[in-house]
Amino acid sequence: MSESTTFESLELEAHLLDRLDALGYEFATPVQAMAIPPAIAGRDVLATARTGTGKTAAFVLPILQTHKPGVIICPTRELALQVVNEIERLSGLDNIATALIGGASMKKQIQQLTEWPDAILVATPGRICDHMERGNVDLNQYDVLVLDEADEMLSMGFADDLEYIVDQMNPDHQTLLFSATMPKHVQKLANKILEDPEQIRASGKEERPPSLVKQYVMICTLRQRVDAIEKLLLAWQPSAAIIFCKTRNRVETVADILRPKGAEALHGGMSQAERTRVMNRFREGRTNVLVATDVAARGIDVDRVDLVLQDDLPTDDDTYIHRVGRTGRAGRTGRSVLMVGNRAVRHIKRIEKKAGELERMEIPTQQDIDDLQRMQLVEEFSEIEPHQNAFDAFNAARESGMSAEKIAVAALSKLLGSSPEQDTANTPQLNKSDNGPKAALVLGLGAMDGIERGAITGMVYRVGNLPDGSVGRIEMLDKITAVELPEQFIDQLVEDLDQERVGRRYVRPRRSDDWTFQPEGRHPSQRRHGGGGRQGGGRKGPSGRHNSRGKGRSGRPNRRR
């Protein structure tokens, strides 16, 4: 079928056609045109279709058309939530789909399963297996199984979970398998679970990064990379940037350093509620720098992203292309910088064969940054339409005896402000060696609220728009947190933070004039326990809870969600 296939020609029900018309959709994408008819007819489907081809509607519309009970399995929580939103958008109905995902309340999910027994299930593999083992879900009652991004699920280690899910389905069920790529392990799974499938290849040409993205590679050590990232952010001043890291720990490390710049972390170790809040802030422009793992960032679609920074070599070429594809969207230009060590240079040629040339670049010097900022300023000047008050000020200055050159230099000096060295000199300094009573910002939440120091630091810098180096020691007790700041910032922050929340809790700021901070290197708990460390036996994790490594409650190995 061609790209000019209309949805009306696919013989969808009138209410679905009305809904598609209201959303402005008249023509089906190739994957939709090829997959919807056989799926409605009840055939198994094996489709190779990448993100952005309209594949979600290709499996959602047949389920809505046939009214068969369906189960959709997705690799990540974020993708599952996006599918739920798409189901509600295409159907025009609320509560028509239930998300069963890790990191969210199991109790609430059980309640939704009870209240909405006919809802389409959209789940991550680990969490739906948990529900099945607890008797909350009986897949034998469902007639359609969709495996979305099967290649990604297999690469994440969900092969056993997927086979278990297929085994629990109604024996006569229909399976729709969608995968961005078709490597041997995906084909092997398809051969095992599909019966005479309609085979569809809708990916078109081999995927490449968007043509409007300028790709760079920077050879540097791991120790140099955060400094390089800071300099690139300063030099290019992106509208929005995503920084990709391989591991959760690396994400937290980089995000902690960049929090004064407004950066936030996004990874699978965060609760679903916090991940959703971070993504909402990024989409709405309240956060402009996101530090994320590949899995957590999968499916992020924010048009204003104009810079992608890759902290290390991706696991494969497709992951590289996915990362770069987060920028250069909707006709906009973008930049991508891949940072690698000397040993990884041999992999660059392989990536270039698939992604195009990567221009070599060095870590920017301060002179490079100044030059770039001046060039950007000149470009902005060429686009400015002068206001009448600017002409009036210029004429007044000329009448006072100033030359045009002197007026321009004076105006630029006022616009550019002081030099970085002067800014540092003018930033109020903290005396961290002063352990006597001093003014502090005190917040009405603490360790018992599950709040991390990084979240407090990021919030204070973001809300207060503080200069780098303004936040000193942070003492987090059970129910309150004290933040060391230059005294002149405290009263304004108390006012600015009045309606601010972390999670569902208002921060309830106040000023303390006599807080005694513990010397650096000494834990605040020593204030309360007389110098003792943690109390109670057993190995404890970061949250203080006892860890039982390797096994879940039922004794089976913990599943990834």
C-alpha positions as CSV (number, residue, x, y, z in Angstrom):
1,M,0.0,0.0,0.0
2,S,1.2,3.5,-0.7
3,E,1.5,6.5,1.7
4,S,-1.8,7.9,0.2
5,T,-3.9,5.1,1.8
6,T,-6.7,6.8,3.7
7,F,-8.0,5.5,7.0
8,E,-11.5,5.4,5.5
9,S,-10.3,2.8,2.9
10,L,-9.2,0.6,5.8
11,E,-12.9,0.2,6.7
12,L,-12.5,1.3,10.3
13,E,-15.6,1.9,12.4
14,A,-17.3,5.3,12.1
15,H,-16.5,6.4,15.6
16,L,-12.8,5.7,15.0
17,L,-12.8,7.5,11.7
18,D,-14.5,10.5,13.4
19,R,-11.9,10.5,16.1
20,L,-9.0,10.3,13.6
21,D,-10.6,13.1,11.6
22,A,-10.8,15.2,14.8
23,L,-7.1,14.6,15.5
24,G,-6.3,15.7,11.9
25,Y,-5.3,12.3,10.6
26,E,-6.6,11.4,7.1
27,F,-3.8,9.3,5.6
28,A,-2.3,6.2,7.2
29,T,1.5,5.8,7.4
30,P,3.0,2.8,5.5
31,V,3.2,0.6,8.6
32,Q,-0.4,1.4,9.5
33,A,-1.7,0.8,6.0
34,M,0.1,-2.6,5.9
35,A,-0.5,-3.8,9.4
36,I,-4.1,-2.7,10.2
37,P,-6.0,-4.9,7.7
38,P,-4.4,-8.3,8.6
39,A,-4.5,-7.4,12.3
40,I,-8.3,-6.7,12.1
41,A,-8.7,-10.0,10.1
42,G,-7.2,-11.9,13.1
43,R,-3.8,-12.8,11.5
44,D,-0.5,-12.7,13.4
45,V,1.7,-9.9,12.3
46,L,5.5,-9.6,12.2
47,A,6.4,-5.9,11.5
48,T,9.8,-4.2,11.3
49,A,9.1,-0.6,12.1
50,R,11.1,2.0,13.9
51,T,10.1,4.6,16.4
52,G,8.3,7.5,14.6
53,T,6.7,5.4,11.9
54,G,3.2,5.5,13.5
55,K,3.5,1.9,14.7
56,T,1.5,2.5,17.9
57,A,-1.6,3.3,16.1
58,A,-0.9,0.3,13.8
59,F,-1.6,-2.1,16.7
60,V,-4.0,0.1,18.8
61,L,-6.6,0.7,16.1
62,P,-7.2,-3.0,15.4
63,I,-7.7,-3.7,19.1
64,L,-10.2,-0.8,19.3
65,Q,-11.9,-1.9,16.1
66,T,-12.4,-5.6,17.1
67,H,-13.1,-4.9,20.8
68,K,-11.0,-7.9,21.6
69,P,-9.4,-8.0,25.1
70,G,-5.7,-7.1,24.5
71,V,-2.4,-7.1,26.3
72,I,0.5,-4.8,25.1
73,I,4.0,-5.4,26.4
74,C,6.6,-2.6,26.3
75,P,10.3,-2.5,27.3
76,T,10.1,0.6,29.5
77,R,7.8,2.4,31.8
78,E,7.8,5.6,29.8
79,L,6.9,3.8,26.6
80,A,4.1,2.0,28.3
81,L,2.7,5.3,29.6
82,Q,3.0,6.8,26.1
83,V,1.0,3.8,24.7
84,V,-1.7,4.3,27.3
85,N,-2.0,8.0,26.4
86,E,-2.2,7.1,22.7
87,I,-5.0,4.5,23.3
88,E,-7.0,7.2,25.2
89,R,-6.2,9.8,22.5
90,L,-7.3,7.5,19.6
91,S,-10.4,6.2,21.4
92,G,-11.4,9.5,23.0
93,L,-12.1,7.5,26.2
94,D,-10.7,7.6,29.7
95,N,-10.0,4.5,31.8
96,I,-9.8,2.3,28.6
97,A,-6.3,1.2,29.4
98,T,-4.4,0.2,32.5
99,A,-0.6,0.6,32.9
100,L,1.1,-2.2,34.9
101,I,4.6,-0.9,35.3
102,G,7.4,-1.2,37.9
103,G,8.1,1.7,40.2
104,A,4.4,2.5,40.6
105,S,1.9,1.4,43.3
106,M,1.0,-2.2,43.1
107,K,-2.1,-1.6,45.3
108,K,-3.4,1.1,42.9
109,Q,-2.8,-1.2,39.9
110,I,-4.8,-4.0,41.6
111,Q,-7.6,-1.5,42.3
112,Q,-7.7,-0.5,38.6
113,L,-7.7,-4.1,37.5
114,T,-10.8,-4.6,39.7
115,E,-12.6,-1.4,38.7
116,W,-11.8,-1.6,34.9
117,P,-12.0,-5.3,34.1
118,D,-12.4,-4.7,30.4
119,A,-9.4,-2.3,30.1
120,I,-6.5,-2.9,27.7
121,L,-3.5,-3.9,29.7
122,V,-0.2,-2.1,28.8
123,A,2.6,-3.5,30.8
124,T,6.3,-3.9,31.3
125,P,7.4,-7.6,31.3
126,G,8.6,-7.8,35.0
127,R,5.5,-6.2,36.5
128,I,2.9,-8.2,34.6
129,C,4.7,-11.4,35.6
130,D,4.5,-10.2,39.2
131,H,0.7,-9.7,38.8
132,M,0.3,-13.1,37.2
133,E,2.2,-14.8,40.0
134,R,0.0,-13.1,42.6
135,G,-3.2,-14.1,40.8
136,N,-4.1,-10.5,39.9
137,V,-4.1,-11.1,36.1
138,D,-5.2,-14.2,34.1
139,L,-3.9,-13.8,30.6
140,N,-6.0,-16.8,29.5
141,Q,-8.8,-14.3,29.3
142,Y,-7.1,-12.1,26.6
143,D,-7.2,-12.7,22.9
144,V,-4.6,-10.3,21.5
145,L,-0.9,-10.0,22.5
146,V,1.2,-7.1,21.3
147,L,5.0,-7.1,21.8
148,D,6.2,-3.6,21.1
149,E,9.9,-3.0,20.5
150,A,10.7,-6.7,20.8
151,D,14.3,-6.2,20.0
152,E,14.8,-3.8,22.9
153,M,13.0,-6.2,25.3
154,L,15.3,-9.1,24.3
155,S,18.4,-7.0,24.6
156,M,17.3,-6.0,28.1
157,G,17.2,-9.7,29.2
158,F,13.4,-10.2,29.1
159,A,13.4,-13.4,26.9
160,D,12.3,-15.7,29.7
161,D,9.6,-13.3,30.8
162,L,8.2,-13.0,27.2
163,E,8.1,-16.7,26.8
164,Y,6.3,-17.0,30.1
165,I,3.7,-14.3,29.1
166,V,3.1,-16.1,25.7
167,D,2.6,-19.4,27.5
168,Q,-0.1,-17.9,29.8
169,M,-2.1,-16.4,27.0
170,N,-5.3,-17.9,25.5
171,P,-4.1,-20.8,23.3
172,D,-6.0,-19.3,20.3
173,H,-4.7,-15.8,20.8
174,Q,-3.4,-13.5,18.1
175,T,0.1,-12.0,18.3
176,L,1.3,-8.7,16.8
177,L,5.1,-8.4,17.1
178,F,6.7,-5.1,16.3
179,S,10.5,-4.6,16.3
180,A,12.8,-1.8,15.1
181,T,15.3,-4.3,13.8
182,M,15.2,-8.0,13.0
183,P,18.3,-9.6,14.4
184,K,18.5,-13.4,14.7
185,H,17.3,-13.6,18.3
186,V,14.1,-11.6,17.4
187,Q,13.5,-13.8,14.3
188,K,14.0,-16.9,16.6
189,L,11.3,-15.6,19.0
190,A,9.0,-14.8,16.1
191,N,9.4,-18.3,14.6
192,K,8.5,-19.8,18.0
193,I,5.4,-17.7,18.9
194,L,3.9,-16.6,15.6
195,E,1.7,-18.7,13.3
196,D,1.9,-17.9,9.5
197,P,2.4,-14.2,10.2
198,E,1.8,-11.3,7.8
199,Q,5.4,-10.0,7.4
200,I,5.7,-6.3,7.1
201,R,8.8,-4.1,6.6
202,A,7.9,-0.5,7.0
203,S,11.2,1.0,8.1
204,G,12.1,2.2,4.6
205,K,15.8,3.0,4.1
206,E,18.3,2.1,6.8
207,E,17.9,4.6,9.6
208,R,20.4,7.4,9.8
209,P,20.7,10.5,12.0
210,P,18.6,13.5,10.9
211,S,20.3,15.4,8.1
212,L,20.1,18.7,10.1
213,V,22.3,17.3,12.9
214,K,26.0,18.2,12.9
215,Q,27.9,15.2,14.4
216,Y,31.1,15.6,16.4
217,V,33.5,13.2,18.2
218,M,35.7,14.3,21.0
219,I,38.7,12.1,22.2
220,C,39.0,12.7,26.0
221,T,39.4,10.7,29.2
222,L,36.5,9.9,31.5
223,R,37.9,12.4,34.0
224,Q,37.8,15.2,31.5
225,R,34.2,14.7,30.3
226,V,32.1,16.5,32.8
227,D,34.4,19.6,32.4
228,A,34.0,19.3,28.7
229,I,30.2,19.0,29.0
230,E,30.1,22.1,31.2
231,K,32.1,24.0,28.6
232,L,30.0,22.9,25.7
233,L,26.8,23.9,27.5
234,L,28.4,27.3,28.2
235,A,29.6,27.8,24.7
236,W,26.6,26.7,22.8
237,Q,23.8,27.8,25.2
238,P,21.3,25.1,24.0
239,S,17.6,25.5,24.3
240,A,17.5,22.0,25.7
241,A,20.1,19.3,25.9
242,I,20.2,15.5,26.7
243,I,23.3,13.9,28.1
244,F,23.4,10.2,27.7
245,C,25.3,8.0,30.2
246,K,25.6,4.2,30.3
247,T,24.8,3.5,33.9
248,R,22.6,4.9,36.7
249,N,25.6,5.7,38.9
250,R,27.2,7.7,36.1
251,V,23.9,9.6,35.5
252,E,23.8,10.5,39.1
253,T,27.5,11.6,39.2
254,V,27.1,13.8,36.1
255,A,23.7,15.2,37.2
256,D,25.0,16.1,40.7
257,I,27.9,18.1,39.2
258,L,25.6,19.8,36.6
259,R,22.7,20.6,39.0
260,P,23.9,24.2,39.5
261,K,23.2,24.5,35.7
262,G,19.7,23.2,36.2
263,A,20.3,19.6,35.2
264,E,18.1,16.7,36.3
265,A,18.7,12.9,36.3
266,L,16.5,10.3,34.7
267,H,17.1,6.6,35.1
268,G,15.4,3.3,36.0
269,G,16.4,3.5,39.7
270,M,14.0,6.4,40.3
271,S,10.4,5.9,41.2
272,Q,7.9,6.2,38.4
273,A,6.3,9.3,40.0
274,E,9.7,11.1,40.1
275,R,10.6,10.0,36.5
276,T,7.2,11.3,35.3
277,R,7.8,14.7,37.1
278,V,11.3,15.0,35.6
279,M,10.0,14.3,32.1
280,N,7.1,16.8,32.5
281,R,9.5,19.5,33.7
282,F,11.7,18.8,30.7
283,R,8.9,18.8,28.2
284,E,7.5,22.0,29.6
285,G,10.8,23.8,29.5
286,R,11.2,24.2,33.3
287,T,14.3,21.9,33.0
288,N,16.6,22.3,30.1
289,V,19.4,19.8,30.8
290,L,18.5,16.1,31.2
291,V,21.1,13.4,32.1
292,A,19.7,10.0,31.3
293,T,20.4,6.4,30.6
294,D,19.4,5.0,27.1
295,V,16.5,3.0,28.5
296,A,15.0,5.8,30.5
297,A,15.3,8.2,27.6
298,R,13.8,5.8,25.0
299,G,10.9,7.5,23.2
300,I,11.7,11.1,24.4
301,D,10.2,13.4,21.8
302,V,10.9,17.0,22.6
303,D,11.4,19.2,19.5
304,R,13.4,21.9,21.2
305,V,16.3,19.6,22.0
306,D,19.2,21.1,20.0
307,L,22.1,19.4,21.7
308,V,22.9,15.7,22.5
309,L,26.0,14.9,24.4
310,Q,27.1,11.2,24.7
311,D,29.3,10.5,27.8
312,D,30.5,7.2,26.4
313,L,30.4,4.9,23.4
314,P,26.9,3.4,23.0
315,T,26.4,-0.3,23.1
316,D,25.6,-0.5,19.4
317,D,25.2,1.6,16.2
318,D,21.4,1.7,16.5
319,T,21.6,3.1,20.0
320,Y,23.9,5.8,18.7
321,I,21.4,6.7,16.0
322,H,18.6,6.7,18.5
323,R,20.6,9.1,20.8
324,V,21.4,11.5,17.9
325,G,17.7,11.3,16.7
326,R,16.6,13.1,19.9
327,T,17.7,16.4,18.2
328,G,17.3,17.8,14.7
329,R,13.5,17.2,14.9
330,A,10.6,19.0,13.2
331,G,13.0,20.8,10.8
332,R,15.2,22.2,13.4
333,T,19.0,22.0,13.4
334,G,21.0,20.2,16.2
335,R,24.4,19.1,17.4
336,S,25.6,15.8,18.7
337,V,29.0,15.2,20.5
338,L,30.2,11.7,21.1
339,M,32.9,11.5,23.8
340,V,35.2,8.5,23.8
341,G,38.6,7.4,25.1
342,N,41.7,6.6,22.9
343,R,40.9,2.9,23.0
344,A,37.4,3.4,21.4
345,V,38.7,5.4,18.4
346,R,38.6,2.2,16.3
347,H,34.8,2.1,16.7
348,I,34.3,5.5,15.1
349,K,34.9,4.3,11.6
350,R,32.2,1.6,12.1
351,I,29.7,4.2,13.3
352,E,30.5,6.6,10.5
353,K,29.7,3.9,7.9
354,K,26.1,3.9,9.2
355,A,25.7,7.4,10.6
356,G,27.8,9.6,8.4
357,E,31.0,11.6,9.1
358,L,31.8,12.6,12.7
359,E,33.9,15.8,12.8
360,R,36.8,15.7,15.3
361,M,36.7,18.4,17.9
362,E,38.8,19.4,21.0
363,I,37.6,20.3,24.5
364,P,36.8,24.0,24.2
365,T,39.2,26.5,25.9
366,Q,37.9,29.6,27.6
367,Q,39.1,31.5,24.5
368,D,37.0,29.2,22.3
369,I,33.9,29.8,24.5
370,D,34.4,33.6,24.4
371,D,34.8,33.5,20.6
372,L,31.7,31.3,20.1
373,Q,29.6,33.6,22.4
374,R,30.8,36.7,20.5
375,M,29.8,35.0,17.2
376,Q,26.4,34.1,18.5
377,L,26.0,37.7,19.8
378,V,26.8,39.1,16.3
379,E,24.3,36.7,14.7
380,E,21.7,37.9,17.2
381,F,22.5,41.6,16.4
382,S,21.8,41.0,12.7
383,E,18.3,39.7,13.5
384,I,17.3,42.5,15.9
385,E,14.9,45.2,14.8
386,P,16.0,48.4,16.6
387,H,13.3,50.1,18.8
388,Q,12.7,53.8,18.8
389,N,14.0,54.2,22.4
390,A,17.3,52.7,21.2
391,F,17.6,55.4,18.5
392,D,16.6,58.1,21.1
393,A,19.4,56.8,23.5
394,F,21.9,56.7,20.7
395,N,21.1,60.3,19.6
396,A,21.3,61.5,23.2
397,A,24.7,60.0,23.6
398,R,25.9,61.5,20.3
399,E,24.7,64.9,21.4
400,S,26.7,64.6,24.7
401,G,29.9,64.3,22.6
402,M,30.4,60.5,22.5
403,S,31.5,58.9,19.2
404,A,29.4,56.1,17.6
405,E,32.3,53.7,18.4
406,K,32.4,54.6,22.0
407,I,28.6,54.3,22.4
408,A,28.7,50.8,20.8
409,V,31.6,49.7,23.1
410,A,29.9,51.1,26.2
411,A,26.6,49.4,25.2
412,L,28.3,46.1,24.7
413,S,30.2,46.4,28.0
414,K,26.9,46.9,29.8
415,L,25.2,44.0,27.8
416,L,28.0,41.5,28.4
417,G,28.6,42.5,32.0
418,S,31.7,41.5,34.0
419,S,34.2,38.8,33.0
420,P,34.0,35.3,34.5
421,E,36.9,36.1,36.8
422,Q,35.0,39.2,38.1
423,D,31.8,37.1,38.4
424,T,33.7,34.6,40.6
425,A,35.2,37.4,42.7
426,N,31.8,39.0,43.2
427,T,30.0,35.8,44.1
428,P,29.3,35.7,47.9
429,Q,31.7,33.2,49.4
430,L,30.9,30.7,52.1
431,N,33.1,30.1,55.1
432,K,32.8,26.4,55.6
433,S,35.3,26.4,58.4
434,D,33.0,28.4,60.5
435,N,31.1,25.8,62.5
436,G,29.5,28.3,65.0
437,P,25.8,29.3,64.9
438,K,25.0,31.0,61.6
439,A,22.0,31.8,59.4
440,A,20.7,28.9,57.3
441,L,17.8,28.0,55.0
442,V,15.7,25.3,56.8
443,L,13.2,23.2,54.8
444,G,10.4,21.2,56.4
445,L,11.3,17.8,54.9
446,G,14.1,15.4,55.4
447,A,15.4,11.9,55.1
448,M,12.1,10.3,56.2
449,D,10.5,11.8,53.1
450,G,12.9,9.9,50.9
451,I,14.4,13.1,49.5
452,E,17.9,13.1,48.1
453,R,20.5,15.9,48.7
454,G,20.8,16.3,44.9
455,A,17.1,17.2,44.6
456,I,17.5,19.8,47.3
457,T,20.6,21.3,45.7
458,G,19.0,21.4,42.2
459,M,15.8,23.0,43.5
460,V,17.7,25.7,45.4
461,Y,19.9,26.6,42.5
462,R,16.9,26.6,40.1
463,V,14.4,28.6,42.1
464,G,17.0,31.0,43.5
465,N,18.9,31.4,40.2
466,L,22.0,31.4,42.3
467,P,25.6,31.7,41.1
468,D,27.8,28.6,41.0
469,G,29.3,27.7,44.4
470,S,26.5,29.4,46.4
471,V,25.3,26.2,48.1
472,G,27.5,24.9,50.9
473,R,26.8,22.1,53.4
474,I,23.4,20.4,53.4
475,E,22.4,18.7,56.7
476,M,19.5,16.3,56.3
477,L,17.9,15.1,59.5
478,D,14.8,12.9,59.7
479,K,12.2,15.6,59.2
480,I,14.1,18.8,58.3
481,T,17.0,19.9,56.1
482,A,19.3,22.8,56.6
483,V,21.1,24.4,53.6
484,E,24.2,26.5,54.1
485,L,24.0,29.7,51.9
486,P,25.4,33.2,51.8
487,E,23.1,35.1,54.2
488,Q,21.9,37.6,51.6
489,F,20.1,34.9,49.6
490,I,18.2,33.3,52.4
491,D,15.2,35.7,52.9
492,Q,14.4,35.8,49.2
493,L,14.6,32.0,48.9
494,V,12.2,31.7,51.8
495,E,9.8,33.8,49.8
496,D,10.4,32.1,46.5
497,L,10.2,28.5,47.8
498,D,6.9,29.1,49.7
499,Q,4.8,27.2,47.1
500,E,7.5,24.9,45.9
501,R,7.0,21.1,46.3
502,V,9.3,18.1,46.2
503,G,7.0,15.3,45.2
504,R,3.7,15.9,47.0
505,R,5.3,17.7,49.9
506,Y,5.5,21.4,50.2
507,V,9.1,22.3,51.3
508,R,7.9,24.8,54.0
509,P,11.0,27.1,54.0
510,R,12.1,29.2,57.0
511,R,15.1,31.0,58.1
512,S,17.2,29.9,61.0
513,D,19.6,32.5,62.5
514,D,21.5,30.1,64.8
515,W,22.1,26.8,62.9
516,T,25.3,25.0,63.8
517,F,26.6,23.0,60.8
518,Q,28.7,19.9,61.5
519,P,32.3,20.1,60.2
520,E,32.7,18.7,56.7
521,G,33.3,14.9,56.8
522,R,31.2,14.4,59.8
523,H,27.7,13.0,59.3
524,P,24.8,14.9,60.7
525,S,23.5,11.7,62.4
526,Q,26.5,12.0,64.7
527,R,24.7,15.1,66.2
528,R,21.9,12.8,67.4
529,H,23.6,9.5,68.1
530,G,26.6,10.8,70.0
531,G,29.1,10.2,67.3
532,G,27.8,6.7,66.5
533,G,27.2,5.4,63.1
534,R,24.1,3.5,61.8
535,Q,22.2,1.6,64.3
536,G,20.9,-2.0,63.9
537,G,22.5,-4.9,62.2
538,G,22.5,-6.1,58.6
539,R,23.7,-4.6,55.4
540,K,21.7,-1.5,54.4
541,G,21.2,0.1,51.0
542,P,21.3,3.9,50.3
543,S,17.8,4.3,51.7
544,G,18.6,2.6,55.0
545,R,16.5,-0.4,54.2
546,H,17.9,-3.9,54.6
547,N,18.9,-5.5,51.3
548,S,18.1,-9.1,50.4
549,R,20.3,-9.5,47.3
550,G,19.2,-11.6,44.4
551,K,15.8,-12.8,45.6
552,G,12.3,-11.3,45.7
553,R,9.6,-12.0,48.2
554,S,8.6,-15.3,46.5
555,G,12.2,-16.5,46.5
556,R,12.6,-16.2,42.7
557,P,15.4,-14.0,41.3
558,N,14.4,-10.3,41.1
559,R,13.2,-9.4,37.6
560,R,14.2,-6.2,35.8
561,R,11.2,-3.9,35.2
